[in-house]
Amino acid sequence: MQAQQPDLSDQPRLTALAHGGGCGCKLSPGVLRELLEGQFAASGFPQLLVGNGAADDAAVWELEGGDGRCIVSTTDFFMPIVDDPRDFGRIAATNAISDIYAMGARPLFALAILGIPLGKIATETVREILAGGAAACASAGIPVAGGHSIDSAEPIYGLAVIGEVKHEHMKTNAGARAGDVLILTKPIGVGVYSAALKQGELDDAGYAEMVESTTRLNSVGLTLGQHPAIHALTDVTGFGIVGHGLEMARASGLTLQVHANKVPLLKQAGELAQAGKITGASSRNLASAADGIAMPDGLPDWQRDLLADPQTSGGLLVSLAAEAAEEVLALIHAEGFTQAAIIGEVRAGAPKLAVVTD
């Protein structure tokens, strides 16, 4: 029998205790580049296959022994994107585990990261956050093996996750090839949904859709990592399609062309974006990517904003051989990602993201 959840109706809204929420809290790509400039470069460590020199989803370290076994490590945490504490925990944990799947890897275990404003949040609320995170980990078949907690001004939760992958199955955002097609596995619009929720203007159906999307594990990444037609993978989170697509373009040295009208949307995303439910992170993402993206004249502002909409626990952006596109798309659909779609292609040319409307 499922344990009855405690009545937390008299507690303050979690989102009211934080100035931002979800992956919209991330520093913009431009600010991040400025902060990391001149920092320690992880050269001189040949076992470090993916490190801080790449704008990728996780670090990868090849173990000694010559059999190609690698450790994959990531950390991800943020402030509440929803008010329900269990949902917050589930979303944050699912988002963190996604970085492992985005490398084509299998998660092994997680460590919890917790910051709580003592005296503002009840113990029962914190327990629900942790229970939600543990439930997401259990769905991925991994334990929460420990963690660390602090007294913080705003509520924070997330995970450090450790995984494993064979070198030959590892996927990065740097492997896209000219002639590839691009698949996105989840619809976008989480940022505008979260903005509407914070303003009390997201209905029950919209909330249910947002939670379903953000708690769906990107476990299909493990399958994609082992597929020979897949050349590059990344997950689309706080920098939106424009930011993470541009990272793939720059890492691969090619042009990614995205068809704006083919990008799948959450059901109410277009309506909410046109009503101005835009996060501040959307404009920061556009500004940070301005020197690397080309937008067509006449593209509506709401559509431009959605392409930069910060996704929390978003889908995977997949670059793969064109001849395998329909087969792989069917595979992704079969794993429950029913709105996955082909959204563009990779072309020879300057490393940039080009948006088209045809």
N, C-alpha and C positions, 0 to 999 in steps of 0.2 A: 504494500500500500504506500502511495506517495505521501511523504510528510507534508502536513499542512503548512503553508507559508505564513509567517507572522503578519499581523496587521500593522502596517507602517504608515497608515494614512495620516497620522498626526505629525509625521516627520517633514522637514523642509524638502522641497524639490531638489533633487541632486543637481539638475542643470542650473538651478538658481544659485548654487554655491560655487560655480566656476565661470570664468570669463569666456571660455570657449568649450568646445566639445568634440570628441572623436578625432579623426585625422585632420580636421580643420585646425587643430591646435599646432600642427607641425610648423616649424620655421619654414619660410618660403625658400625655394631653391636658391634664389639670389643671395639671401642672407646666409644660408648654409654654406654656399661656396665662399663667401667672404670670411666666415668664421674659420673655415678649414684651411684657408690659404696659408701655406708655409708651415702647416702642422707636420708632425712626424710622418714621414713616408715609410711604409712597411716594406722597404726594399731590404735585400739581404736575408730574406726568409723564403727560400725556394718552395717550402711546403705550403706557403700561403698562396693558394690559387686565386682567391678573390679577397681583397682587403679594402682598406679605406681609400685606395686610389681609384676605385670604381664606384659609380653611383648605382650599386646593385642592391639586392634585397637582403643578403646575408653574407657573412664571412665564411670562407671554405678553407679548411686545412687538410692537406693530404697526409695520412698517417704513414709511418715507415713500414716497410715490409714488402713493397713492390706489388701489392695486389690491387692498388687503386682505390682503397677504402678512404673516404674523406669524412671529416666532421664538419657539420654545418651549424653555424651559431648566429642568432639574431636576438634583438630585444625591441619591444614595442609597447608603449603605454600612452595613455591619454586621460583627459578629464571626461566626465559623463556626457554622453550624447543623448541619453534617455534618462527618465526619472525612475523607472523600475530598476531596483538594484540588481536583481538577478539577470535581467536582460542586459544591463550595463556590463556585468561580469562576463556573460556569454559573448557579447559582441567584441569586447576588448581581447578576450582570449582567442577567439576565432581569427581576429585580425592579426594577432601576433604569430599564430601558427602558420598563417598564410605565407609568410616570408620563407618558411622552410619548403613548402610545396612549390613556391615560385622558382626555386632552384632545382626542381625535379627530385627533391629529397624526401626522406621519410622522417617524421618527427619521432624523437625518442623519449624526451621528458621535458618538463618545464619548471621554471622557478618563478614564483609570484613577486610582483613589484607593487607595493601598496603605500599610498600616502593618504592620510586621513586627517581632517581638521578636528582634533579632539574637542569634545564638548558640543559639537554641532551636529554630529551624526551618531545615531544610536548604535550600540553594539550589534543589534539584530540586523540593521541595515548593512553593516560591514560584513557580517556573516553571509548575508544573501549575495553580496557582490562576489565574495570568495567562492560561494557555492555555485554561482553561475559560471565562473571561470573554470572551476573543477569539472562541471558538467560538460563544457565545451571540450576540455582536454580528454575526458572519458570518451566522448564521441570520436575523437581522433585516436583513441587507443593508447593514450599516454598518461602518466601520473604527474601531479604537481608535487615535486620532490622536495620543495623548500621555498625559500624566498627571503625578502627583506621588507621591513615596514618603517615608515617615519611619520612624525606629526607634521603635516603640511598645511598651508593656508587654504588649499583647494583639494578636493578629492581626486586621486589619481589611482588608476589600476592598469596593470598589463602583465606581460610575461617576458622572461628571457627563455628562449626555446633552443634546445639542442637537437640536431638531427644527423642523419647519415646519408651518404650517397656514394655510388661508385663513380670514379672520375669520368668514365665514358658516358654516364647518364646525367651528369651535371649540366644544367642549363643556366645560362646567364642572359643578361640583356644585350650582350655584345655579339651575338651570333647571327643576327638577321642577314639574309642574302638578297641581292637584287633578284626580282622575280617572285619572291615570296608573297603570300597573302597574309593578312592580319585577321585574327579572330579575337573577339572580346567575349568572355564567358558569362559576365553578369551585366545587367542593365545599369546605367548610371542615374544619378539623381539623389543620392543619399544626403548630400549637402543641403539641397533645397528642402528635402523632407525634414531634416533636423532643424533648419531655420524656421520652418512652419510650425514644427512641434514646440519649439521654444516660445513661439508667439501664441500658442494655444490654437493654431489653425490647421492642424493635421487631424483628419478624422480617423476613426478606429480602423477602417480598411487600409488607409495609408500607413498607419503605425504597424499593423500586422505585416504588410508587405515589406516595410523597411526592416523589421526584425527578422523576417524570414530570409531576406537577402543577406543581411549582415552576419547572420549566424550560420550560413551555409558554408561549410568547410571547403576550401579549394583543394580538396584531396585529389581531384582529377589531375593536378599537377604531377603527382607521382606517376600516373599512367603516361602523361605527356612526356615526362622526362625520359622514358624508356622507348619512345616512339622515334624511329629514325628520321621521320620527315620533319620533326620539330627542331628548329634551328635556334630560337631564342624565346625566353619567357621572362615576364615580370608581372608583378601585381599592380593594379591601378588603385592607389590609395589617395593620400592627402594632396598630391600635386595634380590630380585629375588626369584626363586623357592627354591634355597638351603637355603637362610636365613629364609624366612617365613615358609617353610616346617620344618626346624629345630626348630623354635620357637614352632610350633604345637607339634612336637615330644617331646620336653622337657617339655612343659606345660602338655601334656597328659601322660608322662612317658612311651612312647612306641616308636617303630621303624616305621618310615614312609618309605615305599619302592616305589620309583618313577622309572617308565620305561622311560628311556630317549627318546626312539623312538616313544613313544605314546604322548609326550607332544606337543600340537598343536603350530605351528609357524606362524607368519605373513609371507606372501607369499615370500618375499625377504630376510627373516631373515637368513636363512642358507647361502645363497650366500654372503650376506654382512658380516656375521661373519667370513666366510672363507677368505674374502678379508681383514680382519683385522680391520673392523669398530667396535671396541670394546671400551667401556667406561672404564675409570679408576675405576669406582665403581664396575665393574665386578670382577676385581682382588682383590679389598678390601673385597668384599663379600666372595670370596673364602677363603681368608686368615683368615677372622674373624670366618668362620664356619669350619675351617680345623680340629678342634678337635671333630667335631660332624657329619661329613659327610664321607661316604665311596664311592669312585668312582672306577669303574671297570678299570682294566688295558686295555689299548688300546682304551679308549674312546677318540675320536678326541678332540683336544684343542678347536676347534670352538664350538663343542657341549657342552663341559664343560663350556665354557664362556657364552653360551646362558642360561644354567641353573642358572648362577649367574647374568644374565643380569638384570639391574635395570629396573623395569617396572614402568611407570608413568600411574596412573589410570588403573592398571591392573585388572585382573579378580579375582574371588573368588575361594579359595581353599576349597573344601567341603569334609568333612569326614562323611560318612553315611553308614547305614546298607546295606550289600551287596545285600540282597533280593529286595531292593527298587531302586537299582542303575539304571536300565533301565527306570523305571517309572520317576525317578527324572531327568535323563538325557533328556528324551523326554520333560518334563516340561520346562527345561532350554532352550532347542532348540526352543520350542514354543514361548518363551519370547524374541527371537531374537538373542540368543547367539549360532549361528549355528555351530561354531567351538568348542564348549564345548566338552570335551572328558574325558573318564576314563583314568587316568594316573598312577594309582598305588593302593596300599593297605596298611593297617595298620597291623602290626604284634606285638606280644608280644616280648619283648626284651629291650635292653638298649635304652635309648632315643637318637636316632640318625636319620639321613637321609641317606638311602642307595639307591644309584643309580644303576640300572641294565639296560642291553641292550637287553634282550630277549623279 
